[in-house]
Amino acid sequence: MFKQLIVLLVIVFITTACKTPLTSKKVDPNLPKKPYQEWYVEARYPHYFKAKTFQSLVKTQSGEWKIIDILIHDNHNEGHPGKWRLPSSFTNTKMPYDLPEVFYICWASFVDQTFYKTKITVPLWARQEMVTPHQYFSHAYYKDRIGYNNTIIFGFAPGGNVTGWLSGIPQRDAIEFGKGITQRIPQGSDVCPNPYPNGKITEITDEAKAWLKKHGMPPEWQEKNNNVTMGPYTKVKNMPSFSRAL
């Protein structure tokens, strides 16, 4: 009986040892730590050049995938629609996740009548900036306070042009952190399911058509100048399927 007990204890010990990792997982010391609960996302399209996102994914720096909403607002730059008016106060969306590393966004440009899928990376330096405290004087509280550039702004323009900036309090000028890599998605493709009735993207307004007829498309927002590709789209390992329309 005593011998059987010894054997049983040895088996339990071996089983437990096998389930326990020999070494703990190393954490990259360069990864910045959030000093706040959430960061924010907002997006714009140039006046006259309406765009809409409908499926978005973010991969955090800790390797988690999240399905998110990215709502786009008019940038209200009527006088110079070829230039971004940044920053500005629009409604943003709270993101209670680890800092973002890369976004994959399905979107549509109304003026192009085209679906796009864009990958845009948030480099390490930008994530470090997101957690860097900035002291400023608050006129509302009449004292010094600490602010962070913890808002990511995306600009969605014709020609598959997607730009990312950082903004926040008290940042006056948005900080550009990168351009997206964009692919044209054929209508009817299951890469970015078509959310529009009868498969047709909404057209731009008559006002927008008149502006384009008079001024033409700004060169920086012509597809040929944005390195847009066709064919196989960017494949992502272990990417979760879109379980709902955004």
N, C-alpha and C positions, 0 to 999 in steps of 0.2 A: 504494500500500500504506500509506504514511504517512498519507494523507488518510483512508483507511478506519479506521485505528487511532484517529485523532482523533475521527471520528464515533462510533465504538464507545464511547470514553471519555466523550463528551458524553452519550450515551444512558444509560450506567451511572450517571453523576452525576445526571441528571434523575430516573431511576427511584429511586435511593437517597434523593434529596431529597424525593420525593413520599411515601415510606414513613416519613420521619422527621417527627414532629409539630413544627410551628413553635413551639408553646408547650407547656411541660410542664403536666400536670394540677395544678391548685392543690389543696392539702390544706387543709381547714378548720382554722384554728389553734385553734378552740374545742373540737375533738374531743379528749377526754381520752385519754391514753396509758396502757396497762396496765403497771404495775410488777411484775406477776406473770404466771405462765404460763396460769392458767385462773381463771375465776370459777365459781360454783356455782348450781344450781337445786334447790329442794325445794318440796314442796307438801303441803297439809293439807286435810282435810275435817272439819267439825264432828262431834263424837261424835253418833251416831244418824243422821246425814245423809250417808251414804256417797256418794262420787262417784268417777269414774274418767276419766282422760284416755286417749285412744287414738290421736290424731294431733296432732302439735305442730310448728310451724315457728317459727324465729326469724330475723329479719332483723337483721344486725349494723349498726353505725353506718358501716361501710365498704361497705355495700350487698350483702353476701353473704347467701345464703339457706342455712339449715341445717335438716335434719330432726332433731329431738331427742326424747329420752324425758323425760317429766315424771311421776315416780312420786308417787302421793298416799298419805299416811299419816293415820291417825286422830289428831286433835288432842288426844284424851284430856281434853276439857273437859266431863266428865260432869255436873258440878254446874251449869255455865252454858254449855250448848252454843250459845247465841246470842251468846257472846262468845269472841273468839279468845284462845288462850293462847300468847303469843309473847314472845321467841323460845324455842326449845327445841331439843334436839339430836336430829335425825332424820337418816336417811341422805340425803345429797345427791348430785347428779350433777355431775361435772366437765364444764366447757364450755371446751375449748381454742381458743376463737374470739375474735374482736374483741368489744368490749363490745356488749351487746344494745340494739337501738333499739325493736323492736316484736315482739310474739309473736302468733301466731294459733293458737288451741288448740281442738280438738274434744274435747268431754267429755260425760259423761252424769251426771245427778243421779238417784240411785236413788229418792229419796223423791218427786221430781217425775215420775218415769218419762218423762224428757224428754232429748233430745239438744240440746246448745247448741254454738255456735261463738262464741268470744270473741276480740276484739282488745284487747290491752293494751299501751300504749306506756310505754317507760322514758324519761322526759324527760331533757334534757341535765343538769339539776342533779343528778339521781339518778346518772347516769353519772360525773359529776365527783366525787360523794361516793364512788362505788365505788373510785376510785383515790386518794382522800385518805388519807394515812397518819395513824394515831392511835397515839400512844405510850401504853403502859400497863405496869403492873408485873405481871410474871408470877410467881405464887407457885410454879409448877412449876419454873421456871428461876432464881427468886430474883434477877431483874434486869429492867430495862426492856426492852421489846420493841416492835416496830411491828406493828400489825394493820390490817386493811382491812374495810370493809363490802362484801365482794365476793360475798355470797350473796343471791340473789333468792328470796323465799318467796312462793308463791301460795296464796291461800285460796279453795277452791271450795265455795260454799254453795248451798243451794236457791234457786230463783227466778232462776237465771242470774247470781248474785252472785259476781264474781271480784275479789279485792283483791290488790295487789302491795305487798310490803315489801322493804326492805333490812335485812340483818343481817350479823353477822360477829364478829370478835374485836377489841376487847372489848365490843362493843355489847350493852347490857343490854335496851334497849327497841327493838323493831323500828321502822323508819322507813317509814311508808306513803308510796308514791310515786304511787299511782293506782288507779282502778277500771277494770274492763274494760267495753267496749261489747259487748253480748251479743245474739245472735240465736237464736231458737228454730228448730231444724232438724227438719222433718218426718221421721218414720221412713220409711226407704226412699229418702231423698234420696241422691244421689251426692256431695253436698257433704262430708258426713262419713260414709263408708261404715259400715254397721252391723256391729259386731264380735260381736254377741250371737247365741246360738243362737235360731233361729225368729224373729229380729227383735225379741225381747222383752228389755227391760232387766231385770236382776236386781232383785228386790224388797228392801226394807229388812227388817231382822229383826223378830221379834215384840216384842222389847224396845223397839225404836225406835217401832213402831206404838203400843205402850202409852204411851210417853212423849208422843208427839204427841197422842194422844187425851186425855191428862190436861192437857197444857200448851198445846197448839196451836203453830202455826208462829210463831217470832219475826217481828214485823212487818218488820224489815229484810231478811228472807229470803223475803218473799212476792214473787212475780214482778211483781205490779202496782206494787211500789215500787222496781223495779230497771231501769225503762226498757228492758225487753226488747222487741225488735221481731220481726216476722215478715216473710215475703216474701223479696225478693232478698237474698242474703247479701253480705257485704263482698267485693268483687272485688279481687284483688291482681295488679298488673302483673308479668309475668315470674316468677310464682310457680312453683317446681318442683312436679311432681306427686308425690304420696306414693307412693313405690316399695315401701313395706313397711308392714305394720301395726305400730303401736307399742304 
